[in-house]
Amino acid sequence: MRKIKVGVLGATGTVGQRFVELLEKHPFFELSEVCASEKSSGKTYLEAVREKWKIKAEIPERIAALEVKDCSPKGLDCEIAFSALDSNVAGQIEENFANAGFAVSSNSKNHRMDADVPLLVPEVNHEHLEIINAQKERRNSEGFIITNPNCSTAGLVIPLKPLDDSFRLDKVHVVTMQALSGAGYPGNSAIDLIDNVYPFISGEEEKMETEPQKILGKLNGASVKNAAFKVSAQCNRVFVSDGHFECVTVELEKKPSIEEIIECFEAFNPLKNFNLPSKPEKPIIVMKEKDRPQPRLDRDKGDGMSVCVGRIKESKTMHYSFNLLSHNTLRGAAMSSILNVELLAEKGFLK
Ligand SMILES: NC(=O)c1ccc[n+]([C@@H]2O[C@H](COP(=O)([O-])OP(=O)(O)OC[C@H]3O[C@@H](n4cnc5c(N)ncnc54)[C@H](OP(=O)(O)O)[C@@H]3O)[C@@H](O)[C@H]2O)c1
């Protein structure tokens, strides 16, 4: 099979490095372009990232030698652009690529809530891809933008989906303990983080309180009608390298038994008949041990794409509480963005 040529915008950053690692061994895609800011363009990829490469695996040799380009669609040798751009610049650059005919798969917040842009988590809402057709018409272009959610929302909505399908969500309260890599590089100052819990992440609570309703919303012609449940979020940065940990409490319209909750989590596998290399075998892993999941032990389950759930118990104020763990740069960013494009290919949305 011919591999599809792809580029990464923001290839030198925390999420961009994950894209490089994952795309170099991908069965459908060939990474042919790496793009970043003026500071990096003109250098080889190795020169641009030598002092800030943060992934355990070595920089792939072929990519190390590529020239970093600026983020302009002109003359690039690829059909798809994965965006890991800083949100201060992502909005306009992604528009430029979509208007120039590229399929753009973005990790940035800028276009997530646009009415004709899908905010995708394939296990939850793959049918939302249909709204791309309205977007192409608006742009008068074959190009379009798809997005994945904020890294902490990405883990949250996966267990919320089977709960909503079976028992209807009414209210969700979530407290996060988010990893250092979620802030990009260099991120927060070490002085704020060592021996501390840092209780503010700019814009994060607002994203967690609004994105789940779009993701779990219903396709309504050319847009999505948001779900009605309410989410309240309190977000914190903790001294963990990778893996966002979340304490979730839910109130449902119909109170199930604890066994029914476990059963609906374990049965959840809506992509089982899709041929998508980045999907995990199990989107939700229910851990029965009383002290799991833990970031250091469990963040790489399902190659970083499974959401681990544990400590499911009755709540004294709402119905049930549980803890979850999901990998913020894999499930919460690069690998989900790749899964979204695999879904585009599977559903025939790529030329
Ligand atoms: N980190 C996570 O866990 C995570 C999870 C989900 C979503 N996100 C989102 O993903 C995006 C990237 O996050 P990150 O953590 O990877 O950030 P990062 O480490 O700060 O990387 C930012 C990237 O944007 C590039 N860039 C900055 N200014 C630019 C400009 N003017 N023109 C072109 N490129 C420019 C940088 O290139 P240079 O190296 O040349 O400056 C770098 O490649 C953000 O929108 C973030 O909110 C991050």
PDBQT file of the ligand as one rigid body, heavy atoms in Angstrom, charges set to zero:
ROOT
HETATM    1  N1  LIG A 401       1.794  18.888  26.122  1.00  0.00    +0.000 N 
HETATM    2  C1  LIG A 401       0.642  18.240  26.146  1.00  0.00    +0.000 C 
HETATM    3  O1  LIG A 401       0.453  17.246  26.890  1.00  0.00    +0.000 OA
HETATM    4  C2  LIG A 401      -0.509  18.672  25.254  1.00  0.00    +0.000 A 
HETATM    5  C3  LIG A 401      -1.651  17.873  25.209  1.00  0.00    +0.000 A 
HETATM    6  C4  LIG A 401      -2.734  18.234  24.393  1.00  0.00    +0.000 A 
HETATM    7  C5  LIG A 401      -2.649  19.371  23.626  1.00  0.00    +0.000 A 
HETATM    8  N2  LIG A 401      -1.552  20.163  23.686  1.00  0.00    +0.000 N 
HETATM    9  C6  LIG A 401      -1.524  21.335  22.796  1.00  0.00    +0.000 C 
HETATM   10  O2  LIG A 401      -0.624  21.036  21.723  1.00  0.00    +0.000 OA
HETATM   11  C7  LIG A 401       0.057  22.223  21.307  1.00  0.00    +0.000 C 
HETATM   12  C8  LIG A 401       1.574  22.015  21.457  1.00  0.00    +0.000 C 
HETATM   13  O3  LIG A 401       1.860  21.809  22.831  1.00  0.00    +0.000 OA
HETATM   14  P1  LIG A 401       3.337  21.471  23.338  1.00  0.00    +0.000 P 
HETATM   15  O4  LIG A 401       3.151  21.086  24.750  1.00  0.00    +0.000 OA
HETATM   16  O5  LIG A 401       3.984  20.531  22.395  1.00  0.00    +0.000 OA
HETATM   17  O6  LIG A 401       4.036  22.930  23.214  1.00  0.00    +0.000 OA
HETATM   18  P2  LIG A 401       5.597  23.297  23.055  1.00  0.00    +0.000 P 
HETATM   19  O7  LIG A 401       6.443  22.222  23.613  1.00  0.00    +0.000 OA
HETATM   20  O8  LIG A 401       5.706  24.665  23.596  1.00  0.00    +0.000 OA
HETATM   21  O9  LIG A 401       5.803  23.345  21.438  1.00  0.00    +0.000 OA
HETATM   22  C9  LIG A 401       5.266  24.382  20.639  1.00  0.00    +0.000 C 
HETATM   23  C10 LIG A 401       5.624  24.214  19.172  1.00  0.00    +0.000 C 
HETATM   24  O10 LIG A 401       5.082  25.344  18.448  1.00  0.00    +0.000 OA
HETATM   25  C11 LIG A 401       6.141  25.926  17.644  1.00  0.00    +0.000 C 
HETATM   26  N3  LIG A 401       5.937  27.376  17.512  1.00  0.00    +0.000 N 
HETATM   27  C12 LIG A 401       5.939  28.311  18.492  1.00  0.00    +0.000 A 
HETATM   28  N4  LIG A 401       5.765  29.548  17.972  1.00  0.00    +0.000 NA
HETATM   29  C13 LIG A 401       5.659  29.387  16.628  1.00  0.00    +0.000 A 
HETATM   30  C14 LIG A 401       5.466  30.291  15.522  1.00  0.00    +0.000 A 
HETATM   31  N5  LIG A 401       5.373  31.607  15.711  1.00  0.00    +0.000 N 
HETATM   32  N6  LIG A 401       5.406  29.767  14.273  1.00  0.00    +0.000 NA
HETATM   33  C15 LIG A 401       5.511  28.435  14.065  1.00  0.00    +0.000 A 
HETATM   34  N7  LIG A 401       5.703  27.535  15.072  1.00  0.00    +0.000 NA
HETATM   35  C16 LIG A 401       5.761  28.005  16.329  1.00  0.00    +0.000 A 
HETATM   36  C17 LIG A 401       7.418  25.620  18.410  1.00  0.00    +0.000 C 
HETATM   37  O11 LIG A 401       8.540  25.717  17.521  1.00  0.00    +0.000 OA
HETATM   38  P3  LIG A 401      10.020  26.194  18.036  1.00  0.00    +0.000 P 
HETATM   39  O12 LIG A 401      10.626  25.027  18.738  1.00  0.00    +0.000 OA
HETATM   40  O13 LIG A 401      10.717  26.519  16.750  1.00  0.00    +0.000 OA
HETATM   41  O14 LIG A 401       9.799  27.373  18.918  1.00  0.00    +0.000 OA
HETATM   42  C18 LIG A 401       7.139  24.191  18.882  1.00  0.00    +0.000 C 
HETATM   43  O15 LIG A 401       7.411  23.294  17.835  1.00  0.00    +0.000 OA
HETATM   44  C19 LIG A 401      -0.479  23.360  22.177  1.00  0.00    +0.000 C 
HETATM   45  O16 LIG A 401      -1.512  24.024  21.491  1.00  0.00    +0.000 OA
HETATM   46  C20 LIG A 401      -0.999  22.632  23.415  1.00  0.00    +0.000 C 
HETATM   47  O17 LIG A 401      -2.009  23.338  24.078  1.00  0.00    +0.000 OA
HETATM   48  C21 LIG A 401      -0.461  19.840  24.457  1.00  0.00    +0.000 A 
ENDROOT
TORSDOF 0
